[in-house]
Amino acid sequence: MPGLAPALYGDLFDRMRAGFTLEDGAGQRAVDQQLHWYANNPEYLQRAFGRAELYLYQIVTELERRGMPRELALLPVVESAFEPYAYSRARASGLWQFVPGTASRFGLKQDWWYDGRRDIVESTRAALDYLQSLHDRFNGDWLLAIAAYNCGEALIDRAVAMNRATGHPVDFWNVWLPGETRAYVPKLLAMKRLVMDPAAFGLEFSPIPNQPYFARVGTISQVNLKLAAEIAGITPEELYELNPAFHRWATDPGGPHYLLMPIDAADVFTENIEQLSADQRLGVSHYTVRRGDSLASLARKFHTTVNVIRELNDMPSGALTVGNDLRVPSAVTELPEKVMLAAARVDGHGRSARRPHVQIVRRGDSLWTIARHNGMNVNTLARLNGMHPDDALRAGQRIKLTAASGGSGRSASRRRLYYTVREGDTVSQIARLFQCSVPQIMAWNGLSSHSGLHAGQKLRIHLHSHHKS
């Protein structure tokens, strides 16, 4: 159906196909190898495109607006399987797998409240800005641009210069590249061929409606995300799926002051949010500081953390003044598991300049009491120590209260958490979520190849985080 206006396609896949322009060139064999893997793992594609249904319309629309190849809409399949909480050992995050430095280069804000690498709209804008700049840098060669997106433009610069100096062709198929990048571009081209004609490979893709799934709506100011979900008539999990950049209980006080909402919930949310005061939107109450109060004691009193009280009141220091009015949370919000994991990563990387603070366990202590005493989230404390919140402690044991940092070279940390299995989950899906292997999950949990998963089952996960200091 080439030639139709974008709005006339019923299936978003058809609209994408009409804009495919990339050619395999000399890479037929390399593409065939990747194609074989995809065609033999239909469950991977099913899950990836199941998640993509939320985000793909916006990505395709933006590619059309810029006149870029529609195959680039499939790049998140290769990068993250369209999992916005995907996180790599190199600390790449989001659908488009930005590392912190490149994200900053392309204007993605990252702070305690918010990580623009997971913002669906903003990360797409940044990824396409980056890809376009690479396309221009490499004289209009999209395959070299895509390769550079994977391994960095400096390496491609060197490879092109080397071939040019020796009189060899300077296209993707002829320059020297690392193995990962050598496979990366064929993965995208293989995905393009599958989407172009799934029936030829014995596959069938469920149509994706050619209409927006979400709308961007203003929040006026900072808003409690559980409250936002309630007044929109959706679940907190649905809200975080569309707004994974916010990894706390509220949006960032410094903005952005908008949320993505399902189309049918957007008007209801806008109507309701306008009726609320700033404090009602945030779900806070007020407290007058009394003699003997401290941030830690107030955090315990209001079932929150010292950090939250500081952020709510713009307090860089911990000093309190008797009689001052403080904003404190009026309700405790339990975050979805993926969101808690994203927040813990920020907490773990945010103190690299400090020495770890340690508390010696006394008789009767538990992780819960230590967390309350220090104004911490018990899940964060447990992860810092490679433990589960309910693990027993022994007198004399040393418990870290902050993340340790490495001095130079490579540093590594190992953390343990428990993942609650949901209906339809598979071991391979969970392995991809936590960037580990299926055999590791099976070994950690004593599973065999015949073991089935059931909803509610808790799986032990060990997180290994490696980064250059």
Secondary structure as GFF3:
##gff-version 3
##sequence-region A 1 469
A	DSSP	three_ten_helix	6	8	.	.	.	ID=ss1
A	DSSP	alpha_helix	12	17	.	.	.	ID=ss2
A	DSSP	alpha_helix	28	39	.	.	.	ID=ss3
A	DSSP	alpha_helix	42	52	.	.	.	ID=ss4
A	DSSP	alpha_helix	56	66	.	.	.	ID=ss5
A	DSSP	three_ten_helix	70	74	.	.	.	ID=ss6
A	DSSP	alpha_helix	75	80	.	.	.	ID=ss7
A	DSSP	alpha_helix	100	105	.	.	.	ID=ss8
A	DSSP	three_ten_helix	116	118	.	.	.	ID=ss9
A	DSSP	alpha_helix	120	137	.	.	.	ID=ss10
A	DSSP	alpha_helix	142	151	.	.	.	ID=ss11
A	DSSP	alpha_helix	153	165	.	.	.	ID=ss12
A	DSSP	alpha_helix	179	196	.	.	.	ID=ss13
A	DSSP	three_ten_helix	198	201	.	.	.	ID=ss14
A	DSSP	beta_strand	214	218	.	.	.	ID=ss15
A	DSSP	alpha_helix	225	232	.	.	.	ID=ss16
A	DSSP	alpha_helix	236	242	.	.	.	ID=ss17
A	DSSP	beta_strand	258	262	.	.	.	ID=ss18
A	DSSP	alpha_helix	263	273	.	.	.	ID=ss19
A	DSSP	alpha_helix	278	282	.	.	.	ID=ss20
A	DSSP	beta_strand	284	288	.	.	.	ID=ss21
A	DSSP	alpha_helix	295	301	.	.	.	ID=ss22
A	DSSP	alpha_helix	306	313	.	.	.	ID=ss23
A	DSSP	beta_strand	325	329	.	.	.	ID=ss24
A	DSSP	alpha_helix	337	349	.	.	.	ID=ss25
A	DSSP	beta_strand	358	360	.	.	.	ID=ss26
A	DSSP	alpha_helix	367	373	.	.	.	ID=ss27
A	DSSP	alpha_helix	378	384	.	.	.	ID=ss28
A	DSSP	beta_strand	398	400	.	.	.	ID=ss29
A	DSSP	beta_strand	410	420	.	.	.	ID=ss30
A	DSSP	alpha_helix	427	433	.	.	.	ID=ss31
A	DSSP	alpha_helix	438	444	.	.	.	ID=ss32
A	DSSP	beta_strand	458	468	.	.	.	ID=ss33
###
